[in-house]
């Protein structure tokens, strides 16, 4: 049981480049989430997906797009990266029957220069 | 709009001492969560508090919830070095989760 996996672990982009962060979970959870973590600010929700085929905006969605490819996979895309998007990105999954207790992936450290 | 605050933000404590971390939230939250994060690592779930008066304990950590005061506490008993980490509380409305800024705890010998 791998839990929640994320790729890549580290990435450096130049301003204006695009990239997709991948997330997969093997716990058969319905809900998946993308967060960013910046120093001193805790985690902020970017987008979430309550079930396959649905996505909703969180607190800080601007500059990002998401795709819930299937029940296992939820990707986050930066179309035109900006230095303000330098952060650590965490994916998480949860299940309503377990009170939405979230299980987090290992994170992707992204630097935009 | 749900906002979550924690205090203190930084805490140094001696091994063997007790201390409490406070988590205040601004409006009704469906549930209250506590997570732990070690430096450079991911987050690990500690507790999920479902209703007013809920108390949960695991080892030296005990979490409680007072929904009337919109307050949750994480109490540390007889701290040990292994508890050094950053602790986050989080609230939610539906599947919108709001995290506090975290409390960085250092337990000194």
Contacts between the chains, C-beta under 8 A, distances in Angstrom:
chain1	res1	chain2	res2	distance
A	31	B	95	5.9
A	33	B	95	7.7
A	33	B	97	7.1
A	35	B	99	7.9
A	40	B	9	7.8
A	40	B	101	6.1
A	40	B	102	7.9
A	41	B	101	6.1
A	42	B	4	7.8
A	42	B	88	5.9
A	42	B	99	3.9
A	42	B	100	5.6
A	42	B	101	4.6
A	42	B	102	5.4
A	43	B	43	7.6
A	43	B	88	7.1
A	43	B	90	7.7
A	43	B	97	7.9
A	43	B	99	4.4
A	44	B	99	7.3
A	45	B	96	6.4
A	45	B	97	5.6
A	45	B	98	7.5
A	48	B	95	5.3
A	48	B	96	7.4
A	48	B	97	8.0
A	50	B	95	5.5
A	56	B	95	7.4
A	58	B	96	6.3
A	58	B	97	8.0
A	59	B	96	7.7
A	59	B	98	7.3
A	90	B	42	6.6
A	90	B	43	7.0
A	92	B	43	7.9
A	99	B	31	5.9
A	99	B	48	4.9
A	99	B	50	6.4
A	100	B	31	7.1
A	100	B	92	6.5
A	100	B	95	6.7
A	100	B	97	7.9
A	101	B	33	7.0
A	101	B	45	5.2
A	101	B	48	5.0
A	102	B	33	7.5
A	102	B	35	7.9
A	102	B	43	7.7
A	102	B	45	6.6
A	102	B	97	7.3
A	103	B	45	7.1
A	104	B	42	4.5
A	104	B	43	4.5
A	104	B	44	7.6
A	105	B	42	6.4
A	106	B	41	7.6
A	106	B	42	5.1
A	107	B	42	5.7
